[in-house]
Amino acid sequence: MKTYIKYIAIVGLCISSVHCKKEFLDVTSPSNVDDNFVTSTTTETFKSLSWCYANYRQNCIMGAYRWNDPVGSDAEYYPEDGSTNNLNAILRSDLLGVDAIKDPFNGLYQTLALATRLADIIATKDVYTADVAAAKTTDWTQLYGEAVTMRAFCYFQLLQHFGDVPYGYENKGVAEYSLTSRFVIYDSLISSLQRAEPLMYKIGQGGINAERMSKTFCDALIGELALFAGGYQTIRTDVDGLYGSVTFTKKGNTANQCVYARRNDYLAYYQIAKTWLQKAIDNQGTSGLITADARGFANNPFQRHFQYFADLAVSPESLFEIGNIQGGTLTTTSEYPYAFGRPSDGGSSNAAPTKTFGALRIIPTVYYGEYEISDHRRDASATVTASNGDGNEKMISFVPGSKSLGGIATNKWDENRMNPPYVAAQRNSGMNWPILRMADVILLLAEAKAELGEADAVNLVNQIRQRAFGNALHNIALTGQPLKDAIFQERKLELLGEGQRRWDMIRSGSFSERAIAVQQEMATVVNNIKTLGYHHFANGNDLPAYIWIKKVALTNPLTYDCAATDTLANPAAFPAWRGQYNYLTLPAVSSKVVGTTRNVAIQGLFRYINPSSAEATALVAAGYAKTNWGIDLANATAVYQRNILSGITSAGDPPRYYWPIPAETLAKSNGKVTNGYGLAQQ
């Protein structure tokens, strides 16, 4: 049971209903309540702090499909043809208007302003100072640390998505403001969190779960900030003296008044990251990597984490989730599963299930070519079937579009896996939004250790691989650069669709090379489909031009793990983790369920069947229909070429992944704040 979210939603939505949205320059707190009353008790203080959580959820996080992070990498793309929704994802932010992301930009400053104010007020209270002097962790010290962590988290989002930004002006009357170096901001945030961290509860202490910021999350956030400060990133070359005495190693070309670079003293930051990511593991409290699955009907500890979202429960693997509420008077917008979930063609209300847009798609070379066949993560992460909205499963198509069009989709958020699914209205399922989980932290720690040359980094990778395969037979034994490459590959497979791959590519210094590589690989795939009828991958899989499908009836239409024999004997159960909830059991939509054969049996999905062969003829005789598959991908080459990182045209291009700072912030700075990277100025 989610214990905090209802309280947060009530308070947050109440406050936001009586206070107008602030622009960046209006940096005073949105609350007019007397300071003494706000901090009269820990309960009253948490009411105000809960507004920060609610405002982040409602007005900051999603932006344009969560800032385009999950749909702009060498693993993920946006599915529609010619849309402007993915201009940032494809590295063409220069085509965006200056106010393209104004509301999330202002919302982040609004949120961190209130968090800063609360921390400042708490710090003056006698009870708080007494607790600190006694080295006691209490509800007061937790609230202070929570507010400081929220402030740092919001600034981190600004740094990731806008680069160098104005810093430290919240709750101050200022006549002038200017850009602050991101490296100064990173140092300041790390320092503030290091001071606050000893004051906070671990997850599980003081009633804190992963819907609130804890010592555990604070530790991990320090580690993330250090990795991003020390990693490769695109920096400006048009503002003299912006980065002070920091020196850089540059990669590739200088273009659009920016360059791809890493600070020369980066190893000091990787050392900070190593220390604090290890602290997050040591201070995990009641959280931790899920390594067992006790459900009985399934045995996939990796998928178990995502099932908690569908169960409307907080996952024990999470360090931080954004809480949501299902339906009714306190509904919050469950945008994450709608935007990034398993697609559905259902209507907006009373459908089986309701519409899921599916803005997040998986590049087929990853699905077909990069997962080992025995990796339990593939089918739980990505799917080739969608929901029809009438209780029936249907094949996804590579024809560009949304819902059941647009290509292979993510499978980590599927409303079919709710018990029961929420069918009254789209976007109201109540699933939480993921921010950070323990597997991510473990692999970040491996990244830091590998960069520092520490041999035990490989053991961390193998922890994740042992869960993925269910044994130690697939452990790796690598060092040096091959180990670094393997860590980023493991993160790619583990965190597929979770918005991390884009940042991994940037931080590793390999963004443009990897972009060109996937573009070239896709071109080869398309050519082979057109000329041979399929593309063969090194792991043994084929991506064919055509497949053969038919509708069948299963006793349980919602499928889970499949045995090895199911790959041949039960083509409706392989790939695994698909099918449909039995909507006949839901009176609200049972009358809308169509037919009795509601599952899709698939032949030839991973192996080429010659359409002229005796096998193809026999499949048709058995009721299967030859169906377009890879041929639709090949016929839409221009769309896929655009949607897969087309802003990168050579391995030397500096990646431009930033959004423009809004016009009002530029205008009122008297010329001291400008947009770099060739982005719009007005």
C-alpha distance (Angstrom), angle and dihedral (degrees) to the residues before:
residue distance angle dihedral
M1 . . .
K2 3.78 . .
T3 3.79 103.7 .
Y4 3.80 104.3 -173.4
I5 3.75 107.8 34.6
K6 3.80 99.3 79.2
Y7 3.78 90.8 52.1
I8 3.78 92.2 46.1
A9 3.78 92.6 49.3
I10 3.80 94.3 50.0
V11 3.77 93.9 50.7
G12 3.76 97.2 37.6
L13 3.77 96.4 49.3
C14 3.79 91.3 43.6
I15 3.80 93.8 54.4
S16 3.77 94.3 43.1
S17 3.79 90.1 52.4
V18 3.80 93.8 61.8
H19 3.80 101.7 37.2
C20 3.77 124.0 64.8
K21 3.77 120.0 -125.6
K22 3.80 112.3 -91.5
E23 3.77 125.7 -133.3
F24 3.80 118.9 -134.6
L25 3.80 93.4 -95.5
D26 3.79 93.1 54.6
V27 3.77 93.7 71.3
T28 3.78 99.0 163.0
S29 3.78 117.9 114.5
P30 3.81 116.8 -85.5
S31 3.80 89.7 -131.9
N32 3.81 120.4 90.6
V33 3.80 93.4 -175.4
D34 3.80 115.8 123.9
D35 3.82 111.9 -93.1
N36 3.78 94.1 -131.0
F37 3.78 91.9 53.5
V38 3.82 93.0 45.4
T39 3.81 89.8 57.0
S40 3.79 98.8 32.8
T41 3.81 90.2 109.7
T42 3.78 135.9 4.3
T43 3.80 87.8 -110.0
E44 3.80 92.8 57.6
T45 3.79 91.5 44.8
F46 3.78 91.7 51.8
K47 3.81 89.5 52.0
S48 3.81 88.8 62.1
L49 3.79 93.7 41.6
S50 3.78 89.5 50.6
W51 3.79 87.5 61.9
C52 3.81 87.2 65.6
Y53 3.79 91.3 56.1
A54 3.80 91.3 47.3
N55 3.79 94.5 46.7
Y56 3.79 91.5 49.1
R57 3.81 90.2 50.9
Q58 3.79 96.5 44.4
N59 3.81 103.2 34.4
C60 3.80 110.7 19.1
I61 3.78 118.8 31.4
M62 3.78 108.0 62.0
G63 3.79 100.6 42.0
A64 3.77 104.9 152.8
Y65 3.79 97.0 -9.8
R66 3.79 94.0 -37.6
W67 3.79 92.4 -42.6
N68 3.85 91.2 -55.3
D69 3.83 89.0 -81.0
P70 3.83 95.5 131.2
V71 3.83 95.4 43.7
G72 3.80 102.9 49.3
S73 3.80 115.0 69.3
D74 3.79 142.4 82.1
A75 3.82 87.8 -84.8
E76 3.81 104.2 41.0
Y77 3.80 138.4 41.9
Y78 3.81 143.0 171.3
P79 3.82 114.0 -101.2
E80 3.80 109.0 -145.1
D81 3.80 128.3 94.4
G82 3.80 117.5 -112.2
S83 3.79 96.4 -12.1
T84 3.80 121.3 156.9
N85 3.81 89.6 -149.0
N86 3.79 90.9 88.4
L87 3.80 102.4 42.4
N88 3.78 91.2 113.5
A89 3.80 91.1 44.6
I90 3.80 92.6 56.2
L91 3.84 91.2 46.0
R92 3.82 96.3 -106.4
S93 3.79 100.5 118.2
D94 3.80 86.9 137.9
L95 3.83 86.7 77.7
L96 3.81 92.3 57.9
G97 3.79 126.1 98.5
V98 3.78 115.9 -110.7
D99 3.82 92.5 -109.3
A100 3.80 95.9 46.6
I101 3.80 92.4 121.1
K102 3.79 101.2 19.4
D103 3.79 98.0 129.8
P104 3.84 97.8 54.1
F105 3.83 89.8 44.0
N106 3.79 91.7 54.0
G107 3.80 91.8 38.9
L108 3.80 91.7 57.6
Y109 3.79 92.3 51.8
Q110 3.79 89.8 45.8
T111 3.81 91.1 52.1
L112 3.78 96.4 46.1
A113 3.82 91.1 46.2
L114 3.79 91.9 60.9
A115 3.82 91.8 42.3
T116 3.81 89.6 52.5
R117 3.78 92.2 48.6
L118 3.79 92.5 50.7
A119 3.81 92.2 49.1
D120 3.81 90.9 49.7
I121 3.81 92.9 50.0
I122 3.80 94.2 45.9
A123 3.81 89.9 50.6
T124 3.84 90.0 62.1
K125 3.79 95.6 53.3
D126 3.80 117.7 108.1
V127 3.79 93.1 -139.5
Y128 3.80 90.7 54.4
T129 3.80 95.3 47.4
A130 3.81 90.0 47.7
D131 3.80 91.1 52.4
V132 3.80 91.3 49.1
A133 3.81 91.9 47.9
A134 3.80 89.4 51.9
A135 3.82 91.1 47.8
K136 3.80 89.3 -122.7
T137 3.78 123.9 151.1
T138 3.78 106.7 -140.6
D139 3.78 139.2 156.0
W140 3.82 88.6 -88.7
T141 3.78 94.7 52.9
Q142 3.82 90.3 44.2
L143 3.80 91.3 53.6
Y144 3.80 90.8 49.8
G145 3.80 92.2 49.9
E146 3.80 91.0 44.3
A147 3.81 91.5 54.6
V148 3.82 92.0 47.8
T149 3.82 90.4 48.6
M150 3.81 91.7 49.5
R151 3.80 89.8 52.1
A152 3.81 91.9 50.3
F153 3.80 91.8 45.5
C154 3.82 91.9 54.3
Y155 3.79 92.6 47.2
F156 3.81 88.8 49.1
Q157 3.81 88.8 56.4
L158 3.80 89.9 50.5
L159 3.81 92.7 49.6
Q160 3.80 92.5 48.6
H161 3.77 95.0 49.3
F162 3.81 105.4 30.5
G163 3.81 105.0 23.6
D164 3.81 114.9 -145.1
V165 3.82 110.2 20.3
P166 3.82 140.3 169.5
Y167 3.79 108.5 -76.0
G168 3.79 137.3 -165.1
Y169 3.80 99.7 10.7
E170 3.81 97.0 113.0
N171 3.81 116.6 128.1
K172 3.80 91.9 5.2
G173 3.76 129.9 111.3
V174 3.80 103.9 -126.4
A175 3.78 130.7 175.0
E176 3.79 94.0 -164.1
Y177 3.77 136.8 23.3
S178 3.77 135.8 175.4
L179 3.79 143.3 -176.5
T180 3.78 118.7 -68.5
S181 3.79 121.3 -150.8
R182 3.79 110.8 -101.4
F183 3.80 88.1 -133.2
V184 3.80 91.4 58.7
I185 3.80 89.2 48.4
Y186 3.81 93.1 49.0
D187 3.80 90.9 51.4
S188 3.80 91.8 48.1
L189 3.79 94.0 48.0
I190 3.80 93.2 47.6
S191 3.79 90.5 50.6
S192 3.81 93.5 48.6
L193 3.80 92.0 49.9
Q194 3.78 93.2 47.1
R195 3.81 88.5 56.7
A196 3.81 93.4 46.3
E197 3.80 98.8 43.3
P198 3.84 98.2 78.5
L199 3.80 88.7 55.8
M200 3.79 96.1 59.3
Y201 3.80 137.4 88.0
K202 3.78 122.3 -116.0
I203 3.79 116.5 -122.8
G204 3.79 105.3 -74.4
Q205 3.80 95.4 27.6
G206 3.78 121.7 104.0
G207 3.80 90.1 7.8
I208 3.82 91.1 -67.0
N209 3.80 118.2 150.1
A210 3.80 131.8 173.8
E211 3.81 93.0 -79.1
R212 3.81 86.6 75.7
M213 3.78 131.4 52.2
S214 3.79 111.5 -100.1
K215 3.79 140.7 176.8
T216 3.80 85.9 -92.2
F217 3.78 92.8 56.6
C218 3.81 92.4 40.1
D219 3.82 90.1 56.3
A220 3.79 91.1 50.7
L221 3.80 92.8 45.5
I222 3.81 90.5 55.1
G223 3.79 88.0 52.2
E224 3.80 92.1 49.6
L225 3.80 93.0 47.9
A226 3.80 90.3 51.7
L227 3.82 93.2 49.3
F228 3.80 91.7 49.3
A229 3.81 91.4 46.2
G230 3.81 91.0 51.0
G231 3.78 99.4 36.8
Y232 3.79 130.5 85.7
Q233 3.80 116.4 -77.8
T234 3.78 139.6 157.6
I235 3.80 110.6 -94.8
R236 3.79 132.7 -171.7
T237 3.80 123.9 -103.0
D238 3.80 97.0 -176.7
V239 3.84 100.9 74.6
D240 3.79 112.3 72.8
G241 3.79 114.3 -134.8
L242 3.80 94.4 1.5
Y243 3.80 93.7 133.5
G244 3.79 97.2 39.3
S245 3.81 114.2 -157.6
V246 3.83 95.6 -12.5
T247 3.81 110.3 121.6
F248 3.77 126.2 -157.9
T249 3.78 146.7 -153.5
K250 3.78 106.8 -137.1
K251 3.80 130.2 -151.1
G252 3.77 127.4 -157.3
N253 3.77 127.3 -19.0
T254 3.78 132.8 -17.1
A255 3.80 105.4 -124.9
N256 3.79 137.6 154.6
Q257 3.82 88.1 16.1
C258 3.80 92.5 -64.2
V259 3.78 140.3 90.9
Y260 3.81 137.8 -162.5
A261 3.81 109.0 -113.3
R262 3.79 149.8 148.4
R263 3.79 126.2 -143.7
N264 3.80 112.8 -107.0
D265 3.80 94.5 -127.2
Y266 3.81 91.9 54.1
L267 3.79 95.1 128.4
A268 3.80 90.5 69.9
Y269 3.78 88.0 60.8
Y270 3.79 92.9 47.6
Q271 3.80 87.1 54.1
I272 3.82 89.7 53.3
A273 3.79 89.1 47.8
K274 3.80 92.2 50.7
T275 3.80 92.5 50.7
W276 3.79 96.4 48.8
L277 3.79 98.8 38.7
Q278 3.79 87.0 54.1
K279 3.80 88.2 50.7
A280 3.81 89.2 54.1
I281 3.80 88.9 56.4
D282 3.81 93.0 43.4
N283 3.82 90.6 47.7
Q284 3.80 95.5 42.7
G285 3.79 92.5 124.8
T286 3.79 108.9 -177.1
S287 3.80 92.8 -11.7
G288 3.79 125.2 86.8
L289 3.77 147.0 129.8
I290 3.80 111.5 -51.2
T291 3.80 105.5 -125.8
A292 3.81 102.6 162.0
D293 3.78 135.2 51.7
A294 3.80 115.0 -153.5
R295 3.81 97.1 175.7
G296 3.81 93.4 107.4
F297 3.80 95.4 -149.5
A298 3.83 91.1 63.4
N299 3.78 136.1 31.8
N300 3.78 108.1 -164.2
P301 3.83 113.9 115.6
F302 3.81 89.9 -177.1
Q303 3.80 92.7 57.6
R304 3.80 90.8 42.9
H305 3.80 90.4 74.4
F306 3.80 91.5 59.1
Q307 3.79 92.7 44.2
Y308 3.79 88.6 65.0
F309 3.81 88.2 64.6
A310 3.81 90.6 52.7
D311 3.81 89.3 46.6
L312 3.83 89.3 55.0
A313 3.78 88.6 -120.5
V314 3.80 131.2 124.3
S315 3.79 111.3 -103.8
P316 3.81 116.3 -124.3
E317 3.81 87.1 -139.7
S318 3.80 92.3 60.9
L319 3.78 123.5 97.4
F320 3.79 91.3 -175.7
E321 3.80 134.1 6.6
I322 3.80 129.6 173.9
G323 3.81 105.8 -121.6
N324 3.79 124.1 -129.5
I325 3.80 137.8 -178.0
Q326 3.78 126.7 -136.3
G327 3.80 120.1 -123.9
G328 3.79 129.1 -50.4
T329 3.79 131.5 70.9
L330 3.82 94.9 -33.7
T331 3.80 96.8 46.2
T332 3.78 117.7 152.1
T333 3.78 121.7 -161.9
S334 3.80 107.9 -92.5
E335 3.77 91.2 -157.8
Y336 3.79 98.5 151.2
P337 3.83 98.9 68.0
Y338 3.81 89.7 38.9
A339 3.80 94.0 52.2
F340 3.80 98.6 34.8
G341 3.80 105.6 21.4
R342 3.78 132.7 105.3
P343 3.82 103.7 -66.3
S344 3.78 125.3 -104.4
D345 3.80 131.1 -173.6
G346 3.80 90.3 -155.2
G347 3.77 123.1 128.9
S348 3.79 124.3 -97.3
S349 3.82 92.9 -96.8
N350 3.79 140.3 20.7
A351 3.79 95.1 11.9
A352 3.79 132.6 133.9
P353 3.00 89.4 -99.0
T354 3.80 115.4 -8.3
K355 3.78 122.7 -121.3
T356 3.79 120.1 -60.9
F357 3.79 111.3 -172.4
G358 3.80 96.9 -158.0
A359 3.80 104.1 -151.6
L360 3.80 90.8 172.6
R361 3.81 119.6 77.4
I362 3.78 132.2 174.0
I363 3.79 120.2 -123.9
P364 3.82 104.2 -117.3
T365 3.81 94.0 -131.0
V366 3.82 87.8 65.4
Y367 3.80 95.9 47.2
Y368 3.79 94.3 44.3
G369 3.78 103.7 30.1
E370 3.81 112.4 27.6
Y371 3.80 106.8 48.5
E372 3.78 117.1 78.7
I373 3.79 110.3 -124.3
S374 3.82 94.1 -112.2
D375 3.82 94.6 48.8
H376 3.81 107.2 119.6
R377 3.81 91.2 -156.8
R378 3.79 99.0 71.3
D379 3.79 100.2 71.3
A380 3.80 93.1 37.1
S381 3.82 89.3 52.1
A382 3.80 104.0 40.8
T383 3.79 136.8 24.7
V384 3.79 139.4 -165.2
T385 3.81 94.9 -156.6
A386 3.79 133.4 68.9
S387 3.80 136.8 -170.7
N388 3.78 121.3 -94.0
G389 3.81 93.7 -152.4
D390 3.81 93.5 -117.5
G391 3.79 98.6 80.7
N392 3.79 93.0 -84.2
E393 3.78 132.3 116.9
K394 3.79 118.3 -132.1
M395 3.80 137.1 -176.5
I396 3.76 118.1 -98.3
S397 3.80 114.1 -124.1
F398 3.81 128.7 -139.9
V399 3.80 88.8 -139.0
P400 3.84 103.3 118.0
G401 3.79 115.0 -100.8
S402 3.78 140.9 81.1
K403 3.81 137.0 -77.1
S404 3.83 106.1 23.0
L405 3.80 90.9 -1.6
G406 3.78 125.4 72.3
G407 3.81 106.1 61.1
I408 3.80 140.2 -86.5
A409 3.81 110.0 -2.9
T410 3.76 137.5 -154.8
N411 3.80 115.9 -92.2
K412 3.81 102.0 -167.4
W413 3.81 94.5 95.6
D414 3.80 112.9 42.7
E415 3.79 120.9 158.1
N416 3.81 88.1 -154.2
R417 3.81 86.2 73.4
M418 3.77 94.1 61.0
N419 3.79 117.0 101.8
P420 2.92 95.1 -114.9
P421 3.81 110.2 2.2
Y422 3.79 115.5 -127.5
V423 3.79 103.4 -113.5
A424 3.82 103.5 167.9
A425 3.81 96.7 88.3
Q426 3.79 142.0 -8.1
R427 3.83 119.4 -104.8
N428 3.82 91.1 25.2
S429 3.81 102.7 90.8
G430 3.81 94.1 116.0
M431 3.81 96.0 -131.9
N432 3.79 114.7 153.7
W433 3.79 121.2 -119.8
P434 3.83 117.5 -117.9
I435 3.80 119.9 -125.5
L436 3.82 107.7 161.0
R437 3.80 135.0 -4.6
M438 3.78 135.1 -175.5
A439 3.82 96.8 -105.7
D440 3.80 87.9 58.6
V441 3.82 90.8 50.8
I442 3.82 92.5 48.7
L443 3.80 91.6 52.4
L444 3.82 92.4 44.6
L445 3.79 87.7 54.3
A446 3.80 89.2 49.9
E447 3.81 88.7 51.9
A448 3.81 92.3 51.9
K449 3.79 93.5 46.2
A450 3.79 93.6 47.0
E451 3.80 91.1 51.7
L452 3.80 88.3 51.0
G453 3.80 90.3 50.7
E454 3.81 96.4 -113.6
A455 3.79 111.5 155.1
D456 3.80 96.6 -149.7
A457 3.81 90.2 69.9
V458 3.80 87.5 91.2
N459 3.81 90.9 61.5
L460 3.79 89.9 61.7
V461 3.79 91.4 52.5
N462 3.77 90.4 49.9
Q463 3.81 90.9 54.0
I464 3.79 87.8 62.8
R465 3.79 94.1 42.3
Q466 3.80 92.8 50.6
R467 3.78 89.7 56.6
A468 3.81 91.2 46.0
F469 3.81 94.7 52.3
G470 3.80 101.0 27.3
N471 3.81 93.2 -123.9
A472 3.81 143.5 46.7
L473 3.80 95.4 -104.7
H474 3.79 91.5 101.6
N475 3.79 98.0 49.5
I476 3.79 116.0 135.0
A477 3.80 128.4 -135.4
L478 3.80 107.5 -159.6
T479 3.80 139.1 137.9
G480 3.79 137.6 -173.0
Q481 3.79 120.8 10.7
P482 3.83 94.4 -13.2
L483 3.82 88.1 58.8
K484 3.80 91.9 48.8
D485 3.79 89.8 50.7
A486 3.81 90.9 47.4
I487 3.81 91.6 52.3
F488 3.79 92.6 54.3
Q489 3.80 90.0 45.7
E490 3.80 90.3 51.3
R491 3.78 90.2 50.5
K492 3.80 88.7 50.6
L493 3.80 92.5 55.8
E494 3.81 97.3 37.5
L495 3.81 97.3 45.5
L496 3.80 99.5 35.0
G497 3.79 110.2 155.4
E498 3.80 94.6 7.0
G499 3.80 96.6 106.0
Q500 3.80 97.6 -107.2
R501 3.81 104.8 101.6
R502 3.82 93.5 73.1
W503 3.81 91.1 56.4
D504 3.81 92.7 43.7
M505 3.79 90.0 55.3
I506 3.80 91.0 49.5
R507 3.80 96.6 44.4
S508 3.81 94.2 46.9
G509 3.80 92.5 57.6
S510 3.79 91.9 -121.2
F511 3.80 103.4 97.8
S512 3.77 99.9 116.2
E513 3.80 95.5 38.9
R514 3.79 90.5 51.5
A515 3.80 91.3 46.1
I516 3.80 91.8 54.1
A517 3.81 90.9 44.6
V518 3.81 94.3 55.0
Q519 3.80 91.6 44.4
Q520 3.80 89.9 53.5
E521 3.79 93.0 45.0
M522 3.79 91.1 51.1
A523 3.80 90.0 50.2
T524 3.81 89.5 54.0
V525 3.81 91.0 48.1
V526 3.80 91.8 51.7
N527 3.79 93.0 46.9
N528 3.80 92.3 50.5
I529 3.80 92.9 47.8
K530 3.80 89.6 52.3
T531 3.80 96.1 44.7
L532 3.81 104.5 29.7
G533 3.79 102.9 22.1
Y534 3.81 92.8 -117.3
H535 3.80 145.0 33.3
H536 3.80 119.4 -124.9
F537 3.83 120.0 -145.4
A538 3.80 126.3 -153.8
N539 3.82 92.0 -114.9
G540 3.81 89.7 63.6
N541 3.81 99.5 -100.1
D542 3.80 124.0 127.7
L543 3.80 124.7 -152.1
P544 3.83 101.3 -150.3
A545 3.77 130.9 -160.5
Y546 3.82 90.6 -128.8
I547 3.78 138.8 25.7
W548 3.80 132.7 -171.1
I549 3.80 120.7 -124.6
K550 3.79 140.9 172.6
K551 3.78 136.4 175.1
V552 3.81 116.9 -107.1
A553 3.79 138.0 173.3
L554 3.81 120.7 -115.4
T555 3.79 125.2 -169.2
N556 3.79 87.7 -127.5
P557 3.81 107.6 28.3
L558 3.81 92.1 -165.2
T559 3.81 107.1 77.8
Y560 3.80 130.1 -154.7
D561 3.82 132.0 174.4
C562 3.78 116.0 -8.9
A563 3.77 128.5 -147.4
A564 3.77 120.3 -120.5
T565 3.80 89.4 -104.3
D566 3.81 90.3 58.6
T567 3.79 90.5 71.2
L568 3.81 86.5 75.9
A569 3.79 107.3 13.0
N570 3.80 99.8 46.4
P571 3.81 112.6 31.8
A572 3.82 90.1 172.9
A573 3.82 90.6 63.2
F574 3.80 97.6 44.9
P575 2.98 123.2 103.1
A576 3.80 87.3 40.9
W577 3.82 132.5 -133.6
R578 3.80 99.9 46.4
G579 3.81 136.6 92.4
Q580 3.80 123.7 92.5
Y581 3.77 140.8 -73.0
N582 3.82 110.8 -107.2
Y583 3.80 97.3 -103.3
L584 3.80 91.2 -179.5
T585 3.81 84.9 82.2
L586 3.83 92.1 61.2
P587 3.82 110.4 80.0
A588 3.81 92.5 -159.8
V589 3.81 92.7 65.2
S590 3.82 106.5 11.8
S591 3.80 91.1 106.2
K592 3.80 89.7 58.4
V593 3.81 95.0 58.2
V594 3.79 110.2 110.4
G595 3.81 126.3 -149.2
T596 3.79 132.4 -22.5
T597 3.82 101.1 -100.3
R598 3.76 98.4 74.5
N599 3.81 102.8 154.2
V600 3.80 129.7 79.6
A601 3.81 119.7 -128.7
I602 3.81 111.2 -157.7
Q603 3.79 128.6 -159.2
G604 3.79 124.2 -173.2
L605 3.79 97.8 15.6
F606 3.82 94.1 134.3
R607 3.81 101.3 19.9
Y608 3.76 131.9 53.6
I609 3.80 116.7 -108.4
N610 3.78 112.2 -169.8
P611 3.82 106.6 -127.0
S612 3.83 88.4 -139.7
S613 3.80 94.6 50.9
A614 3.78 129.2 109.3
E615 3.80 87.7 -116.3
A616 3.81 91.5 59.3
T617 3.80 90.5 48.3
A618 3.80 90.5 50.6
L619 3.79 91.9 49.9
V620 3.80 91.3 53.4
A621 3.80 89.3 49.2
A622 3.82 88.2 52.6
G623 3.80 90.9 56.0
Y624 3.80 100.7 -93.7
A625 3.80 119.9 136.7
K626 3.79 123.4 -143.1
T627 3.81 104.4 -118.3
N628 3.77 134.3 -170.6
W629 3.78 113.3 -105.6
G630 3.81 123.0 145.1
I631 3.79 91.1 9.7
D632 3.82 89.4 71.5
L633 3.79 88.4 53.8
A634 3.80 90.4 50.8
N635 3.80 92.3 47.5
A636 3.82 91.3 53.2
T637 3.80 95.7 49.6
A638 3.81 94.8 134.6
V639 3.81 92.4 54.4
Y640 3.79 93.4 50.3
Q641 3.79 91.4 45.1
R642 3.80 88.9 56.1
N643 3.79 96.2 43.0
I644 3.80 97.7 49.6
L645 3.81 106.7 74.1
S646 3.81 94.7 -61.2
G647 3.81 91.2 163.9
I648 3.80 86.7 75.5
T649 3.80 110.7 76.7
S650 3.80 100.8 162.9
A651 3.79 138.4 20.8
G652 3.80 88.7 -110.8
D653 3.81 96.5 58.8
P654 3.81 115.3 115.7
P655 3.83 104.9 -127.1
R656 3.80 112.2 -116.1
Y657 3.78 103.6 -154.7
Y658 3.81 99.4 148.4
W659 3.78 128.4 110.0
P660 3.82 121.5 -133.5
I661 3.80 118.5 -95.6
P662 3.84 105.3 -118.0
A663 3.78 122.8 -93.8
E664 3.80 98.8 -113.8
T665 3.80 92.1 54.7
L666 3.80 89.1 51.4
A667 3.80 94.9 44.9
K668 3.80 97.3 50.2
S669 3.81 94.5 47.2
N670 3.81 92.5 75.5
G671 3.78 90.3 -124.2
K672 3.80 96.1 -50.7
V673 3.81 93.8 109.4
T674 3.80 118.0 53.7
N675 3.77 136.3 158.7
G676 3.77 116.0 -106.0
Y677 3.81 131.9 -168.1
G678 3.81 92.2 62.8
L679 3.82 92.3 -68.4
A680 3.80 125.0 150.0
Q681 3.81 118.0 -76.7
Q682 3.80 99.0 -167.3
